[in-house]
């Protein structure tokens, strides 16, 4: 990408921070799509956060659906949003649509450990 700089270290300016996140390639946006772990998972794995994945059980921490729990249906890396089952809005025509949530507003309560690589990365082996 022409707009993305690999030499960028940081800035106080929010506009530069937003531009970095917006123009980042997908392998970096994957790192930005992390959510906090619950206290028991934090104790078990010794990590504060983990990448959000389809199948993880999460709890909504902020917004209209605060304290709602559900499974992650999908994660949109391009816009850094997650879609949780049961968190939906009703449109004017009566159809329901999943509401996109930012991963920072979610807390992982149960991990989807179907993938062996994910198990190894969490356990630090």
Protein Blocks (a to p, Z undefined) as FASTA:
>chain_A
ZZlcfkbnbdfblklmmmmmmmpcfklmmmmmcccddfklmmmnopabdcddehiacddf
bdjkgoiacddfbdcfklopaddehiacddfkopacdddddfklpccfbdcfkbmklmmm
mnoZZ
